[in-house]
């Protein structure tokens, strides 16, 4: 080997920038910012509504999840209870509650950011919301809007069952 190769200093790696401005160090007091004061990708500082939280984590906000579960349970109760739903009816109810979730997320986004962009155009979110509402309506028609009473035995059957001696194993 030549002396020139042996005398070279070891190559130092340049740090990889993690901010769009090219900064390679974090802010001294805020780990979600670069040294130049820009928020870095993946920060949670601007999460102001459930849509962004759902986009980044895949988890629904607890309040939304709870209200959608209440909606699903109410629909099931209106249809006579879980024991009276066929497999397909239960699947339709599940899909209806998912469509309800999407419609609520999109409505929250429209409420937070407004219907129009800064340039005065209608946001794409509005079109997605109308599609979600349309899907919701089709699924709701499949599930049905009428209430079904939970089947109960007739008075004669109930009295006969009450008067019959109980069998003990």
N, CA and C atoms as a LAMMPS dump frame, in Angstrom:
ITEM: TIMESTEP
0
ITEM: NUMBER OF ATOMS
507
ITEM: BOX BOUNDS ff ff ff
-5.0000000000000000e+02 5.0000000000000000e+02
-5.0000000000000000e+02 5.0000000000000000e+02
-5.0000000000000000e+02 5.0000000000000000e+02
ITEM: ATOMS id mol type element x y z
1 1 1 N 0.831 -1.171 0
2 1 2 C 0 0 0
3 1 3 C 0.875 1.234 0
4 2 1 N 0.33 2.236 -0.598
5 2 2 C 1.103 3.476 -0.66
6 2 3 C 0.931 4.26 0.622
7 3 1 N 1.889 5.167 0.864
8 3 2 C 1.839 5.992 2.065
9 3 3 C 0.658 6.952 2.037
10 4 1 N 0.201 7.373 0.839
11 4 2 C -0.92 8.315 0.731
12 4 3 C -2.214 7.684 1.229
13 5 1 N -2.382 6.406 0.978
14 5 2 C -3.603 5.721 1.411
15 5 3 C -3.593 5.554 2.92
16 6 1 N -2.438 5.25 3.5
17 6 2 C -2.346 5.053 4.932
18 6 3 C -2.506 6.349 5.712
19 7 1 N -2.153 7.476 5.115
20 7 2 C -2.179 8.742 5.828
21 7 3 C -3.545 9.432 5.776
22 8 1 N -4.501 8.896 5.027
23 8 2 C -5.814 9.526 4.954
24 8 3 C -6.531 9.38 6.289
25 9 1 N -7.246 10.441 6.641
26 9 2 C -8.016 10.392 7.879
27 9 3 C -9.279 9.568 7.634
28 10 1 N -9.752 8.937 8.659
29 10 2 C -10.986 8.161 8.485
30 10 3 C -12.138 9.106 8.126
31 11 1 N -12.987 8.641 7.235
32 11 2 C -14.112 9.458 6.788
33 11 3 C -15.137 9.568 7.911
34 12 1 N -15.569 10.791 8.162
35 12 2 C -16.599 11.001 9.179
36 12 3 C -17.946 11.076 8.477
37 13 1 N -18.93 10.479 9.088
38 13 2 C -20.268 10.497 8.501
39 13 3 C -20.93 11.826 8.835
40 14 1 N -21.565 12.414 7.826
41 14 2 C -22.332 13.622 8.08
42 14 3 C -23.706 13.2 8.569
43 15 1 N -24.218 13.856 9.62
44 15 2 C -25.536 13.479 10.138
45 15 3 C -26.616 13.672 9.081
46 16 1 N -27.585 12.793 9.101
47 16 2 C -28.697 12.872 8.165
48 16 3 C -29.687 13.922 8.652
49 17 1 N -30.06 14.866 7.797
50 17 2 C -31.052 15.859 8.224
51 17 3 C -32.415 15.203 8.416
52 18 1 N -33.132 15.627 9.435
53 18 2 C -34.462 15.076 9.679
54 18 3 C -35.551 16.121 9.558
55 19 1 N -35.201 17.323 9.152
56 19 2 C -36.179 18.385 8.954
57 19 3 C -36.08 18.866 7.517
58 20 1 N -37.155 19.441 7.025
59 20 2 C -37.16 19.91 5.642
60 20 3 C -36.169 21.049 5.404
61 21 1 N -35.755 21.736 6.488
62 21 2 C -34.796 22.829 6.334
63 21 3 C -33.363 22.323 6.307
64 22 1 N -33.16 21.042 6.587
65 22 2 C -31.817 20.462 6.561
66 22 3 C -31.173 20.369 7.932
67 23 1 N -31.89 20.73 8.979
68 23 2 C -31.333 20.673 10.332
69 23 3 C -31.041 19.229 10.719
70 24 1 N -29.944 19.071 11.446
71 24 2 C -29.536 17.733 11.884
72 24 3 C -29.62 17.575 13.393
73 25 1 N -30.043 18.629 14.086
74 25 2 C -30.156 18.564 15.543
75 25 3 C -31.551 18.994 15.972
76 26 1 N -31.963 18.476 17.113
77 26 2 C -33.263 18.836 17.662
78 26 3 C -33.166 20.147 18.441
79 27 1 N -34.303 20.753 18.651
80 27 2 C -34.404 21.986 19.431
81 27 3 C -33.996 21.695 20.874
82 28 1 N -33.414 22.648 21.531
83 28 2 C -32.916 22.438 22.889
84 28 3 C -34.037 22.17 23.891
85 29 1 N -35.195 22.81 23.741
86 29 2 C -36.252 22.664 24.735
87 29 3 C -37.482 21.884 24.241
88 30 1 N -37.586 21.6 22.928
89 30 2 C -38.753 20.9 22.401
90 30 3 C -38.292 19.81 21.447
91 31 1 N -38.469 18.564 21.842
92 31 2 C -37.991 17.435 21.03
93 31 3 C -38.781 17.26 19.742
94 32 1 N -39.943 17.927 19.611
95 32 2 C -40.744 17.812 18.399
96 32 3 C -40.358 18.858 17.358
97 33 1 N -39.313 19.638 17.637
98 33 2 C -38.862 20.688 16.717
99 33 3 C -37.396 20.49 16.384
100 34 1 N -36.992 21.007 15.221
101 34 2 C -35.581 21.005 14.872
102 34 3 C -34.919 22.217 15.533
103 35 1 N -33.614 22.305 15.437
104 35 2 C -32.866 23.404 16.053
105 35 3 C -33.273 24.754 15.48
106 36 1 N -33.808 24.775 14.259
107 36 2 C -34.226 26.026 13.631
108 36 3 C -35.659 26.428 13.982
109 37 1 N -36.354 25.588 14.769
110 37 2 C -37.689 25.939 15.223
111 37 3 C -38.824 25.403 14.378
112 38 1 N -38.541 24.501 13.44
113 38 2 C -39.612 23.898 12.635
114 38 3 C -40.082 22.613 13.292
115 39 1 N -41.4 22.35 13.194
116 39 2 C -41.903 21.072 13.676
117 39 3 C -41.451 19.985 12.726
118 40 1 N -41 18.871 13.289
119 40 2 C -40.524 17.769 12.457
120 40 3 C -41.685 16.831 12.146
121 41 1 N -41.493 16.003 11.138
122 41 2 C -42.543 15.066 10.729
123 41 3 C -42.862 14.12 11.874
124 42 1 N -44.149 13.858 12.054
125 42 2 C -44.589 12.943 13.088
126 42 3 C -44.875 13.607 14.425
127 43 1 N -44.774 14.926 14.507
128 43 2 C -45.055 15.599 15.776
129 43 3 C -46.553 15.57 16.061
130 44 1 N -46.898 15.787 17.303
131 44 2 C -48.303 15.77 17.698
132 44 3 C -48.788 17.146 18.14
133 45 1 N -48.007 18.173 17.924
134 45 2 C -48.338 19.496 18.431
135 45 3 C -49.568 20.099 17.76
136 46 1 N -49.836 19.771 16.508
137 46 2 C -50.956 20.386 15.803
138 46 3 C -52.164 19.469 15.681
139 47 1 N -52.239 18.44 16.484
140 47 2 C -53.429 17.591 16.463
141 47 3 C -54.558 18.331 17.14
142 48 1 N -55.488 18.818 16.351
143 48 2 C -56.575 19.603 16.919
144 48 3 C -57.928 18.916 16.779
145 49 1 N -58.015 17.819 16.063
146 49 2 C -59.284 17.112 15.925
147 49 3 C -58.999 15.641 15.674
148 50 1 N -60.023 14.831 15.708
149 50 2 C -59.873 13.393 15.624
150 50 3 C -59.366 12.864 14.303
151 51 1 N -59.558 13.62 13.218
152 51 2 C -59.138 13.128 11.911
153 51 3 C -57.625 12.946 11.877
154 52 1 N -56.888 13.942 12.346
155 52 2 C -55.428 13.862 12.312
156 52 3 C -54.92 12.754 13.229
157 53 1 N -55.532 12.625 14.389
158 53 2 C -55.125 11.553 15.296
159 53 3 C -55.374 10.19 14.662
160 54 1 N -56.503 10.05 13.978
161 54 2 C -56.815 8.782 13.317
162 54 3 C -55.845 8.524 12.168
163 55 1 N -55.488 9.576 11.413
164 55 2 C -54.554 9.419 10.297
165 55 3 C -53.189 8.953 10.776
166 56 1 N -52.719 9.492 11.883
167 56 2 C -51.358 9.185 12.32
168 56 3 C -51.258 7.944 13.187
169 57 1 N -52.276 7.669 13.993
170 57 2 C -52.178 6.527 14.9
171 57 3 C -53.071 5.369 14.504
172 58 1 N -54.103 5.64 13.713
173 58 2 C -55.047 4.59 13.365
174 58 3 C -56.049 4.314 14.469
175 59 1 N -55.992 5.073 15.553
176 59 2 C -56.927 4.921 16.674
177 59 3 C -57.921 6.053 16.658
178 60 1 N -59.152 5.71 16.927
179 60 2 C -60.186 6.73 17.032
180 60 3 C -60.083 7.417 18.387
181 61 1 N -60.437 8.691 18.444
182 61 2 C -60.521 9.329 19.756
183 61 3 C -61.555 8.598 20.61
184 62 1 N -61.313 8.517 21.914
185 62 2 C -62.17 7.739 22.808
186 62 3 C -63.627 8.186 22.765
187 63 1 N -63.867 9.499 22.702
188 63 2 C -65.243 9.997 22.687
189 63 3 C -65.963 9.528 21.423
190 64 1 N -65.299 9.61 20.281
191 64 2 C -65.91 9.175 19.026
192 64 3 C -66.161 7.676 19.041
193 65 1 N -65.196 6.913 19.504
194 65 2 C -65.354 5.461 19.563
195 65 3 C -66.543 5.088 20.44
196 66 1 N -66.684 5.766 21.577
197 66 2 C -67.785 5.477 22.497
198 66 3 C -69.134 5.823 21.874
199 67 1 N -69.238 6.961 21.213
200 67 2 C -70.527 7.337 20.626
201 67 3 C -70.889 6.435 19.454
202 68 1 N -69.923 5.977 18.706
203 68 2 C -70.206 5.056 17.601
204 68 3 C -70.643 3.699 18.146
205 69 1 N -70.031 3.245 19.239
206 69 2 C -70.465 1.993 19.861
207 69 3 C -71.898 2.118 20.379
208 70 1 N -72.236 3.274 20.964
209 70 2 C -73.606 3.507 21.412
210 70 3 C -74.574 3.496 20.23
211 71 1 N -74.162 4.088 19.112
212 71 2 C -74.984 4.085 17.896
213 71 3 C -75.237 2.646 17.446
214 72 1 N -74.185 1.832 17.386
215 72 2 C -74.318 0.439 16.946
216 72 3 C -75.235 -0.336 17.887
217 73 1 N -75.065 -0.17 19.2
218 73 2 C -75.916 -0.876 20.155
219 73 3 C -77.374 -0.441 20.025
220 74 1 N -77.607 0.837 19.748
221 74 2 C -78.98 1.326 19.565
222 74 3 C -79.624 0.726 18.328
223 75 1 N -78.854 0.622 17.243
224 75 2 C -79.386 0.021 16.015
225 75 3 C -79.718 -1.447 16.265
226 76 1 N -78.838 -2.147 16.956
227 76 2 C -79.09 -3.561 17.259
228 76 3 C -80.337 -3.709 18.125
229 77 1 N -80.489 -2.824 19.11
230 77 2 C -81.688 -2.872 19.966
231 77 3 C -82.94 -2.582 19.148
232 78 1 N -82.859 -1.643 18.208
233 78 2 C -84.016 -1.332 17.356
234 78 3 C -84.402 -2.514 16.478
235 79 1 N -83.45 -3.364 16.169
236 79 2 C -83.724 -4.513 15.307
237 79 3 C -84.101 -5.756 16.102
238 80 1 N -84.348 -5.609 17.41
239 80 2 C -84.819 -6.735 18.209
240 80 3 C -83.764 -7.362 19.088
241 81 1 N -82.552 -6.887 19.058
242 81 2 C -81.489 -7.434 19.893
243 81 3 C -80.543 -8.304 19.092
244 82 1 N -79.374 -8.598 19.651
245 82 2 C -78.363 -9.364 18.912
246 82 3 C -78.796 -10.775 18.55
247 83 1 N -79.653 -11.372 19.368
248 83 2 C -80.073 -12.749 19.072
249 83 3 C -81.04 -12.813 17.897
250 84 1 N -81.662 -11.689 17.555
251 84 2 C -82.629 -11.681 16.457
252 84 3 C -82.019 -11.254 15.125
253 85 1 N -80.721 -10.927 15.113
254 85 2 C -80.07 -10.53 13.861
255 85 3 C -79.489 -11.747 13.164
256 86 1 N -79.71 -11.818 11.87
257 86 2 C -79.038 -12.86 11.098
258 86 3 C -77.574 -12.451 10.937
259 87 1 N -76.778 -13.334 10.421
260 87 2 C -75.362 -13.038 10.216
261 87 3 C -75.185 -11.856 9.275
262 88 1 N -75.958 -11.833 8.193
263 88 2 C -75.844 -10.726 7.241
264 88 3 C -76.352 -9.42 7.829
265 89 1 N -77.429 -9.478 8.61
266 89 2 C -77.922 -8.254 9.247
267 89 3 C -76.883 -7.697 10.218
268 90 1 N -76.239 -8.567 10.979
269 90 2 C -75.197 -8.125 11.906
270 90 3 C -74.029 -7.497 11.146
271 91 1 N -73.686 -8.076 9.991
272 91 2 C -72.607 -7.507 9.175
273 91 3 C -72.998 -6.137 8.63
274 92 1 N -74.247 -6 8.199
275 92 2 C -74.717 -4.692 7.721
276 92 3 C -74.679 -3.646 8.841
277 93 1 N -75.062 -4.04 10.036
278 93 2 C -75.018 -3.109 11.172
279 93 3 C -73.577 -2.7 11.46
280 94 1 N -72.659 -3.66 11.392
281 94 2 C -71.241 -3.361 11.613
282 94 3 C -70.724 -2.388 10.561
283 95 1 N -71.063 -2.626 9.288
284 95 2 C -70.626 -1.721 8.217
285 95 3 C -71.282 -0.352 8.341
286 96 1 N -72.534 -0.322 8.786
287 96 2 C -73.22 0.948 8.995
288 96 3 C -72.516 1.767 10.07
289 97 1 N -72.087 1.107 11.14
290 97 2 C -71.38 1.838 12.193
291 97 3 C -70.01 2.315 11.712
292 98 1 N -69.374 1.556 10.832
293 98 2 C -68.102 2.008 10.251
294 98 3 C -68.322 3.217 9.345
295 99 1 N -69.391 3.193 8.55
296 99 2 C -69.716 4.342 7.702
297 99 3 C -70.057 5.557 8.566
298 100 1 N -70.726 5.33 9.682
299 100 2 C -71.03 6.406 10.633
300 100 3 C -69.732 7.013 11.172
301 101 1 N -68.762 6.168 11.477
302 101 2 C -67.478 6.644 11.977
303 101 3 C -66.783 7.52 10.949
304 102 1 N -66.722 7.055 9.71
305 102 2 C -66.061 7.818 8.651
306 102 3 C -66.777 9.15 8.425
307 103 1 N -68.095 9.123 8.394
308 103 2 C -68.854 10.363 8.192
309 103 3 C -68.591 11.345 9.328
310 104 1 N -68.503 10.859 10.545
311 104 2 C -68.224 11.753 11.682
312 104 3 C -66.811 12.315 11.621
313 105 1 N -65.839 11.481 11.246
314 105 2 C -64.462 11.976 11.115
315 105 3 C -64.368 13.072 10.052
316 106 1 N -65 12.834 8.92
317 106 2 C -64.963 13.823 7.849
318 106 3 C -65.711 15.095 8.233
319 107 1 N -66.832 14.956 8.931
320 107 2 C -67.572 16.133 9.387
321 107 3 C -66.746 16.931 10.389
322 108 1 N -66.001 16.245 11.258
323 108 2 C -65.137 16.94 12.219
324 108 3 C -64.029 17.694 11.496
325 109 1 N -63.501 17.097 10.433
326 109 2 C -62.469 17.778 9.642
327 109 3 C -63.033 19.027 8.983
328 110 1 N -64.231 18.926 8.418
329 110 2 C -64.863 20.099 7.804
330 110 3 C -65.158 21.18 8.842
331 111 1 N -65.576 20.764 10.023
332 111 2 C -65.859 21.741 11.08
333 111 3 C -64.584 22.436 11.537
334 112 1 N -63.477 21.693 11.574
335 112 2 C -62.221 22.268 12.049
336 112 3 C -61.559 23.157 10.995
337 113 1 N -61.564 22.713 9.743
338 113 2 C -60.841 23.463 8.703
339 113 3 C -61.738 24.299 7.819
340 114 1 N -63.043 24.084 7.876
341 114 2 C -63.967 24.839 7.049
342 114 3 C -64.233 24.146 5.728
343 115 1 N -65.287 24.586 5.06
344 115 2 C -65.699 23.987 3.801
345 115 3 C -64.806 24.421 2.65
346 116 1 N -64.242 25.626 2.737
347 116 2 C -63.462 26.177 1.63
348 116 3 C -61.981 26.247 1.978
349 117 1 N -61.146 26.061 0.952
350 117 2 C -59.703 26.208 1.098
351 117 3 C -59.362 27.693 1.149
352 118 1 N -58.128 28.052 1.475
353 118 2 C -57.745 29.469 1.452
354 118 3 C -57.925 30.123 0.08
355 119 1 N -57.897 29.33 -0.975
356 119 2 C -58.083 29.877 -2.322
357 119 3 C -59.552 29.944 -2.72
358 120 1 N -60.458 29.545 -1.832
359 120 2 C -61.883 29.647 -2.106
360 120 3 C -62.496 28.434 -2.768
361 121 1 N -61.769 27.355 -2.89
362 121 2 C -62.309 26.131 -3.486
363 121 3 C -62.957 25.272 -2.409
364 122 1 N -63.892 24.444 -2.835
365 122 2 C -64.514 23.509 -1.904
366 122 3 C -63.519 22.385 -1.625
367 123 1 N -63.364 22.06 -0.355
368 123 2 C -62.399 21.015 0.026
369 123 3 C -62.834 19.654 -0.505
370 124 1 N -61.847 18.81 -0.815
371 124 2 C -62.123 17.435 -1.247
372 124 3 C -62.811 16.648 -0.137
373 125 1 N -62.594 17.063 1.095
374 125 2 C -63.225 16.393 2.228
375 125 3 C -64.74 16.419 2.1
376 126 1 N -65.286 17.498 1.539
377 126 2 C -66.728 17.596 1.393
378 126 3 C -67.25 16.503 0.46
379 127 1 N -66.548 16.269 -0.645
380 127 2 C -66.969 15.205 -1.569
381 127 3 C -66.885 13.846 -0.882
382 128 1 N -65.828 13.615 -0.134
383 128 2 C -65.684 12.341 0.58
384 128 3 C -66.786 12.186 1.629
385 129 1 N -67.155 13.3 2.281
386 129 2 C -68.221 13.255 3.272
387 129 3 C -69.551 12.903 2.611
388 130 1 N -69.858 13.517 1.456
389 130 2 C -71.112 13.196 0.767
390 130 3 C -71.116 11.738 0.313
391 131 1 N -69.966 11.203 -0.101
392 131 2 C -69.883 9.787 -0.467
393 131 3 C -70.133 8.899 0.751
394 132 1 N -69.572 9.295 1.894
395 132 2 C -69.771 8.509 3.122
396 132 3 C -71.236 8.54 3.55
397 133 1 N -71.876 9.7 3.43
398 133 2 C -73.295 9.808 3.798
399 133 3 C -74.149 8.983 2.839
400 134 1 N -73.802 8.979 1.571
401 134 2 C -74.531 8.175 0.587
402 134 3 C -74.399 6.683 0.908
403 135 1 N -73.196 6.242 1.227
404 135 2 C -72.981 4.85 1.614
405 135 3 C -73.754 4.533 2.891
406 136 1 N -73.707 5.452 3.849
407 136 2 C -74.437 5.279 5.097
408 136 3 C -75.924 5.07 4.821
409 137 1 N -76.478 5.884 3.911
410 137 2 C -77.897 5.794 3.585
411 137 3 C -78.239 4.448 2.942
412 138 1 N -77.389 3.986 2.027
413 138 2 C -77.646 2.684 1.392
414 138 3 C -77.611 1.553 2.423
415 139 1 N -76.64 1.609 3.333
416 139 2 C -76.553 0.575 4.365
417 139 3 C -77.726 0.654 5.335
418 140 1 N -78.139 1.876 5.676
419 140 2 C -79.277 2.053 6.586
420 140 3 C -80.554 1.491 5.966
421 141 1 N -80.7 1.637 4.65
422 141 2 C -81.864 1.058 3.979
423 141 3 C -81.825 -0.462 4.051
424 142 1 N -80.642 -1.041 3.943
425 142 2 C -80.505 -2.496 4.049
426 142 3 C -80.832 -2.986 5.454
427 143 1 N -80.353 -2.243 6.45
428 143 2 C -80.617 -2.621 7.836
429 143 3 C -82.094 -2.447 8.135
430 144 1 N -82.666 -1.345 7.659
431 144 2 C -84.078 -1.064 7.883
432 144 3 C -84.257 0.035 8.911
433 145 1 N -85.305 0.807 8.72
434 145 2 C -85.539 1.932 9.616
435 145 3 C -86.647 1.646 10.616
436 146 1 N -87.36 0.545 10.438
437 146 2 C -88.434 0.224 11.367
438 146 3 C -87.862 -0.485 12.59
439 147 1 N -88.592 -0.399 13.675
440 147 2 C -88.178 -1.074 14.898
441 147 3 C -88.856 -2.426 14.971
442 148 1 N -88.125 -3.399 15.413
443 148 2 C -88.677 -4.732 15.624
444 148 3 C -88.779 -4.972 17.124
445 149 1 N -89.905 -5.459 17.536
446 149 2 C -90.063 -5.799 18.954
447 149 3 C -89.312 -7.087 19.236
448 150 1 N -88.719 -7.147 20.37
449 150 2 C -88.054 -8.378 20.789
450 150 3 C -89.137 -9.415 21.045
451 151 1 N -89.044 -10.586 20.447
452 151 2 C -90.127 -11.557 20.613
453 151 3 C -90.234 -12.018 22.068
454 152 1 N -91.447 -11.988 22.551
455 152 2 C -91.723 -12.467 23.906
456 152 3 C -92.777 -13.569 23.802
457 153 1 N -92.782 -14.484 24.742
458 153 2 C -93.801 -15.542 24.679
459 153 3 C -95.186 -14.962 24.951
460 154 1 N -96.188 -15.641 24.449
461 154 2 C -97.564 -15.196 24.706
462 154 3 C -97.872 -15.382 26.187
463 155 1 N -98.944 -14.767 26.647
464 155 2 C -99.319 -14.862 28.059
465 155 3 C -99.619 -16.306 28.432
466 156 1 N -100.292 -17.024 27.548
467 156 2 C -100.627 -18.426 27.807
468 156 3 C -99.343 -19.259 27.952
469 157 1 N -98.379 -19.057 27.037
470 157 2 C -97.116 -19.808 27.121
471 157 3 C -96.339 -19.454 28.378
472 158 1 N -96.346 -18.178 28.736
473 158 2 C -95.622 -17.728 29.93
474 158 3 C -96.217 -18.346 31.188
475 159 1 N -97.565 -18.326 31.283
476 159 2 C -98.214 -18.909 32.455
477 159 3 C -98.015 -20.413 32.516
478 160 1 N -98.056 -21.066 31.355
479 160 2 C -97.837 -22.518 31.329
480 160 3 C -96.414 -22.845 31.768
481 161 1 N -95.483 -22.048 31.361
482 161 2 C -94.08 -22.27 31.729
483 161 3 C -93.887 -22.006 33.227
484 162 1 N -94.569 -21.002 33.766
485 162 2 C -94.433 -20.67 35.173
486 162 3 C -95.056 -21.733 36.058
487 163 1 N -96.135 -22.369 35.593
488 163 2 C -96.834 -23.366 36.401
489 163 3 C -96.204 -24.752 36.279
490 164 1 N -95.426 -24.979 35.254
491 164 2 C -94.802 -26.287 35.052
492 164 3 C -93.773 -26.523 36.149
493 165 1 N -93.724 -27.765 36.675
494 165 2 C -92.716 -28.032 37.708
495 165 3 C -91.311 -27.981 37.107
496 166 1 N -90.428 -27.397 37.896
497 166 2 C -89.04 -27.288 37.413
498 166 3 C -88.378 -28.644 37.5
499 167 1 N -87.599 -28.928 36.478
500 167 2 C -86.861 -30.175 36.459
501 167 3 C -85.475 -29.929 37.017
502 168 1 N -85.077 -30.774 37.952
503 168 2 C -83.739 -30.663 38.519
504 168 3 C -82.906 -31.842 38.029
505 169 1 N -81.713 -31.577 37.545
506 169 2 C -80.88 -32.686 37.056
507 169 3 C -80.35 -33.559 38.145
